[in-house]
Amino acid sequence: MRITCREATEFIVKREEGKLTFKQRVQLWLHMGICGLCKLFAKQSKFISKMSSHLEGHLEESLTIEEKTQMIESLQKQ
Amino acid sequence: MAQLDATKWVNDYGDMLYRYAYPRVNDKEVAKDLVQDTFLAAWRNHDNFKGEISEKNWLFTILKNKIIDHYRKASTRLTEGLPDNTDDTYFDDAGHWAKQAGPNDWGTGLSETVERKEFYEILDKCRKKLKDIQSAVFTMKYLDGLDSEAICKELNITASNFWVLVHRAKLQLRACLERNWTTK
């Protein structure tokens, strides 16, 4: 049974968590054999997952002095 | 009771907590409020702090609970937030990639040598465009590395809704990255 690209991309996302049935794995494998776009999607989806797990360490956010002062004051009022 | 020092608390832990909260709620104001609420809750309940875990871990535990509460509020709005398959910009009526919507080859962009700082900035920008619940699901899955069962339980959503949300989030992120990230 053939699947569409919409289904294939959903399967690809699920596959990353190992959530496909045997039948779905076969369907996806057959689809990927003929669909270059979904193959690209699979590669990029994996890349996005990997990069997202490292995102946190790459953000340089901090509270401003004013925000900290405000927090300190509201605690001291308690 | 140990002497409480508000200045020391905020200076020691403020940024740390904020850096944890911010990427999880994608909103500076909300993140700041959550950190402030965390300090307040810890301050008021300090008598119950047994010292079995470090003060830092205790604050993080409080913050994590507040973030989950924030997500749950988003998940109660799920009915309006669930992506609508009929308004599908990525696929045509037959379920194939729509014209212009299919992935382009990112070439060497996928390699390790890519300019990381720029990529992360764009990834963060694209992630912020996800809707509340989608963003919550995406964050729990890909930043916290939780599996689908844990997330569904935490947010009280069905597995099928979960996969719709993750699938759509991935499609949206991918398209946004491709538009904004210039690969050489």
Chai-1 contact restraints between the chains, C-beta under 6 A:
chainA,res_idxA,chainB,res_idxB,connection_type,confidence,min_distance_angstrom,max_distance_angstrom,comment,restraint_id
A,T4,B,G95,contact,1.0,0.0,6.0,A-B,restraint_1
A,C5,B,H96,contact,1.0,0.0,6.0,A-B,restraint_2
A,C5,B,W97,contact,1.0,0.0,6.0,A-B,restraint_3
A,R6,B,F91,contact,1.0,0.0,6.0,A-B,restraint_4
A,R6,B,G95,contact,1.0,0.0,6.0,A-B,restraint_5
A,E10,B,H167,contact,1.0,0.0,6.0,A-B,restraint_6
A,V13,B,V166,contact,1.0,0.0,6.0,A-B,restraint_7
A,V13,B,H167,contact,1.0,0.0,6.0,A-B,restraint_8
A,V13,B,K170,contact,1.0,0.0,6.0,A-B,restraint_9
A,L37,B,W97,contact,1.0,0.0,6.0,A-B,restraint_10
A,L37,B,G102,contact,1.0,0.0,6.0,A-B,restraint_11
A,L37,B,P103,contact,1.0,0.0,6.0,A-B,restraint_12
A,L40,B,P103,contact,1.0,0.0,6.0,A-B,restraint_13
A,F41,B,P103,contact,1.0,0.0,6.0,A-B,restraint_14
A,Q44,B,P103,contact,1.0,0.0,6.0,A-B,restraint_15
A,Q44,B,R174,contact,1.0,0.0,6.0,A-B,restraint_16
A,S45,B,K170,contact,1.0,0.0,6.0,A-B,restraint_17
A,F47,B,L110,contact,1.0,0.0,6.0,A-B,restraint_18
A,I48,B,L173,contact,1.0,0.0,6.0,A-B,restraint_19
A,S49,B,Y142,contact,1.0,0.0,6.0,A-B,restraint_20
A,S52,B,Y142,contact,1.0,0.0,6.0,A-B,restraint_21
A,S53,B,Y142,contact,1.0,0.0,6.0,A-B,restraint_22
A,E56,B,P23,contact,1.0,0.0,6.0,A-B,restraint_23
A,H58,B,Y120,contact,1.0,0.0,6.0,A-B,restraint_24
A,L59,B,P23,contact,1.0,0.0,6.0,A-B,restraint_25
A,E61,B,R19,contact,1.0,0.0,6.0,A-B,restraint_26
A,E61,B,Y22,contact,1.0,0.0,6.0,A-B,restraint_27
A,S62,B,D15,contact,1.0,0.0,6.0,A-B,restraint_28
A,L63,B,G14,contact,1.0,0.0,6.0,A-B,restraint_29
A,L63,B,D15,contact,1.0,0.0,6.0,A-B,restraint_30
A,L63,B,Y18,contact,1.0,0.0,6.0,A-B,restraint_31
A,E67,B,K32,contact,1.0,0.0,6.0,A-B,restraint_32
A,K68,B,V10,contact,1.0,0.0,6.0,A-B,restraint_33
A,K68,B,G14,contact,1.0,0.0,6.0,A-B,restraint_34
A,M71,B,V10,contact,1.0,0.0,6.0,A-B,restraint_35
A,M71,B,Q36,contact,1.0,0.0,6.0,A-B,restraint_36
A,M71,B,F39,contact,1.0,0.0,6.0,A-B,restraint_37
A,I72,B,A6,contact,1.0,0.0,6.0,A-B,restraint_38
A,I72,B,T7,contact,1.0,0.0,6.0,A-B,restraint_39
A,I72,B,V10,contact,1.0,0.0,6.0,A-B,restraint_40
A,L75,B,A6,contact,1.0,0.0,6.0,A-B,restraint_41
A,L75,B,F39,contact,1.0,0.0,6.0,A-B,restraint_42
A,L75,B,W43,contact,1.0,0.0,6.0,A-B,restraint_43
A,Q76,B,A6,contact,1.0,0.0,6.0,A-B,restraint_44
A,Q78,B,W43,contact,1.0,0.0,6.0,A-B,restraint_45
